[in-house]
Amino acid sequence: MRRRSRERYSDSDMDGDQEKIPFDTKNNDKPEIHHEEKFEKHRRTIGRFRILMIAAGIIIFLLLIIMIVVAVVKKMEKIPPCSSGQSVDLSEPDNPSMFHDLTSKEIKGLMEFLYKQKDLNLTKPENIRVKSSYIFTAELHLPNKADAVSYLASGAGQKPPRQARVIIFRGDLQTQKIMEIVVTPLPKPTHYTIWKDDILFQYRPITGPDYGGALESITQETDKKARQLLLESFGGTLTNCESTCLIYKYISPMSSAISGRKRRLYWFWMSQFVDFYILHPVDFAVLVDMDDPNYSIEKIWYNEHTFDTLESLVNQYDEGKLQKKHLLFPVMSETLFSTLNRRGTEVPESKQRPPILIEPDGKRYSVKGQHVKYMNWDFDFRMSSTRGPQLYDIRFQNDRIVYELALQEVSVFYSGYKPTQMFSNYFDSTAMIGPQDKGLVPGVDCPSHATFKDVSHVMEASDKPITYKNAFCVFELNTGMPLRRHHSFSSFHGTMYEGVPNYVLVLRSILAVVNYSYLLDVIFYQTGAIEVKVVSTGYILATPFTANAKQFGVQVSDNINGNLHHHMFSYKVDLDIEGTQNRYRTLDISTTDSPNRFHPNPNAKITQGQFVVSEKKSEMEAAYKFNFDTPKYHLFYSNLKNNKFGVPKSYRLLNRGMSKQLLPENVGNEPAMAWMRYQMAVTKRKEDERTSSTIYSGLDALSPVVNFDEFLNDDESIVDEDLVAWVSMGVQHIPHTEDLPVTHTPGMDLSFFLLPYNYFPEDPAMGSLDSVRIEPNIYNNPKSGVRVTGMKSENLQCKPPVNSYQQKVEADPSILFETGDGQSTTV
């Protein structure tokens, strides 16, 4: 038998398509074709096997991925959502508390009753005119405090009837006037009584019929007589203007105290209609007589000059007697400074999402209608249409600390060379503070885990309640600052650590009054302290740049000045410390010289601080103007309740938002804001002194409907009486370039505190389960190991709720914006 020799192949035989021919190195045998076929078949088999192995590996890999994903998804599905915690019920109650806003059922009954009263001659909203009798607003009218407190103390008996205060403009009468009536009982009223019946008609705030009628009239008249002047001066016109429109929109009131005339006069500003128009004013304004049915133009301001008529202005302009103003209409790139579109250096570079707050065990507070319970705190809240957020019956450990804590007024007084800012003294209640609070955005305005509460208002535009979404938010927050802490590092002091993170409950509302936004917080601490906080943000109110206004403002962009202005806030604080019979005292801090018995000189002295108790006997004594030379504590207490050391159980009022009003008293609009003369004034509570300001304050300075100075009386004792503290805060704002496009919040915050002072035997937060203590197992011996008490696990075993606001607002824009009917959602 022939023996087959080893077969060899050249390198080239392994590539390409050449034939692979075996040959015998010894015998030079001829190629054997069947060997070639067997080899090729073998090679193809190996190739197919390799492909199959690779495909199988890929499939196995994909199956592993799928299995892992399925396992993770199943595991996630097994993780339950985080507990909702305590109950949150935001539905309207059938039997509302004394402090709850008017319900839709009550408003329906109220309107049915009012429109049946022939003596009121009321006109429906769709038909109102200046010479109509119509409802301007209606809201809750609180019962007398004595009745309310008596009912709250007993927890039984007859609850005071629910009532509504209704403001009616009687333009239908020969002698026009404003009426305020109280309608009772709700929800099925039977009668009304007069609350005020002598308010001058000229004091009424500017209304829908007023504003709309004036705008139409002055727009048509100005465009007809001065269209070419506007086009040449400002690059646009008021009508038929496409993308270069000018508008009248912003207004400044001139009260009788300013104008010297008993007329309702308003300056209407002209602006370029771009985003945001308040930052694009032009040097043109008209003074309008709102009491004239034809809305006559009394004066015109153009390019630093005043004119009596539009004809006079146009004639002098055409004759070349005026220096002409040339302000081109800005292109889009030039309006960027007034927009909030993202621009500049983007941060963070990593595109990481920001931290979020979560409630791993759900909410630690409960809400029932407008009543909140949080740890040791209980309180009711509501939104006044005329005055904004109000809180009632605030209790800690079931002791009432405050009966009423309520915003009264927000005022802004501007300074300027031009009449538009010179006369811009604003009282925001004239624009109705309550409806300015709406549309809070989860994750920005409030944490996304907050509870959001809608509010409803009765307004001139509708005889049904108008509901605004997300007007309040309630949330618990870790401030990032320990409530208390102490660390003893060395054995010399005793090794230990104890601290409490500062978790607080916040009730927040944000007012957006035209260009400014005000964040209003009431913050509840576990120590029994309350903080009331105000923060300003929003667009500045700009005027066209002029060299004549350097002492009034700062040039912040190419064509505008940011003018000096003073933000001011008034709050009512009706304290009930161990009942309603309270006293007010100050601890006046000064220095004293004491003998230094340890000095070789027998006459040596040592100077140190001391305090002297000063009891305030009358309302005039209790009107406080801050003086740095005489620091003091302000204490409210009951002389009937002392602690075990004989010291009165007190609450201290600490004002960290004090600001001095520099305007002289009884000049211009100052009398309408006499509350700002004092950083705090303490008065005896009276039912006819319910508020420090009114919706008429913008025009009534000659004879204020509420004259706060009359609250203060030398003959009125405040000893063992029901006392009210009227607290004022403010901040002067000189704008700067960083205020564009919108003023930021750092440095713009103001606050006052109500702090327990000898009220509790010790810190009432000592029982907080949030506290953490770390100490050695054996006293003062860390080597023995340490034990940790109170440290909470941050390993979540549940899924926190997802912020779905984006989907909600995309589906229902009325949550945030007007939707075409001029109002938000109606009930």
Secondary structure as GFF3:
##gff-version 3
##sequence-region A 1 827
A	DSSP	three_ten_helix	11	14	.	.	.	ID=ss1
A	DSSP	alpha_helix	33	78	.	.	.	ID=ss2
A	DSSP	beta_strand	88	89	.	.	.	ID=ss3
A	DSSP	alpha_helix	104	114	.	.	.	ID=ss4
A	DSSP	three_ten_helix	125	127	.	.	.	ID=ss5
A	DSSP	beta_strand	133	141	.	.	.	ID=ss6
A	DSSP	alpha_helix	145	154	.	.	.	ID=ss7
A	DSSP	beta_strand	163	170	.	.	.	ID=ss8
A	DSSP	beta_strand	177	184	.	.	.	ID=ss9
A	DSSP	beta_strand	191	200	.	.	.	ID=ss10
A	DSSP	three_ten_helix	201	203	.	.	.	ID=ss11
A	DSSP	alpha_helix	208	234	.	.	.	ID=ss12
A	DSSP	beta_strand	246	254	.	.	.	ID=ss13
A	DSSP	alpha_helix	256	259	.	.	.	ID=ss14
A	DSSP	beta_strand	265	272	.	.	.	ID=ss15
A	DSSP	three_ten_helix	277	279	.	.	.	ID=ss16
A	DSSP	beta_strand	281	289	.	.	.	ID=ss17
A	DSSP	beta_strand	297	302	.	.	.	ID=ss18
A	DSSP	beta_strand	305	307	.	.	.	ID=ss19
A	DSSP	alpha_helix	310	318	.	.	.	ID=ss20
A	DSSP	three_ten_helix	332	338	.	.	.	ID=ss21
A	DSSP	beta_strand	365	368	.	.	.	ID=ss22
A	DSSP	beta_strand	371	374	.	.	.	ID=ss23
A	DSSP	beta_strand	377	384	.	.	.	ID=ss24
A	DSSP	beta_strand	388	396	.	.	.	ID=ss25
A	DSSP	beta_strand	399	414	.	.	.	ID=ss26
A	DSSP	alpha_helix	419	422	.	.	.	ID=ss27
A	DSSP	beta_strand	425	427	.	.	.	ID=ss28
A	DSSP	three_ten_helix	428	431	.	.	.	ID=ss29
A	DSSP	three_ten_helix	434	436	.	.	.	ID=ss30
A	DSSP	beta_strand	451	459	.	.	.	ID=ss31
A	DSSP	beta_strand	466	488	.	.	.	ID=ss32
A	DSSP	beta_strand	496	513	.	.	.	ID=ss33
A	DSSP	beta_strand	516	524	.	.	.	ID=ss34
A	DSSP	beta_strand	530	538	.	.	.	ID=ss35
A	DSSP	beta_strand	542	544	.	.	.	ID=ss36
A	DSSP	three_ten_helix	547	549	.	.	.	ID=ss37
A	DSSP	beta_strand	553	557	.	.	.	ID=ss38
A	DSSP	beta_strand	560	563	.	.	.	ID=ss39
A	DSSP	beta_strand	565	575	.	.	.	ID=ss40
A	DSSP	beta_strand	583	595	.	.	.	ID=ss41
A	DSSP	beta_strand	605	615	.	.	.	ID=ss42
A	DSSP	beta_strand	623	624	.	.	.	ID=ss43
A	DSSP	beta_strand	632	642	.	.	.	ID=ss44
A	DSSP	beta_strand	648	655	.	.	.	ID=ss45
A	DSSP	three_ten_helix	670	677	.	.	.	ID=ss46
A	DSSP	beta_strand	680	684	.	.	.	ID=ss47
A	DSSP	three_ten_helix	708	711	.	.	.	ID=ss48
A	DSSP	beta_strand	723	733	.	.	.	ID=ss49
A	DSSP	three_ten_helix	737	739	.	.	.	ID=ss50
A	DSSP	beta_strand	749	757	.	.	.	ID=ss51
A	DSSP	three_ten_helix	764	767	.	.	.	ID=ss52
A	DSSP	beta_strand	772	778	.	.	.	ID=ss53
A	DSSP	beta_strand	781	789	.	.	.	ID=ss54
A	DSSP	alpha_helix	805	811	.	.	.	ID=ss55
A	DSSP	three_ten_helix	813	815	.	.	.	ID=ss56
###
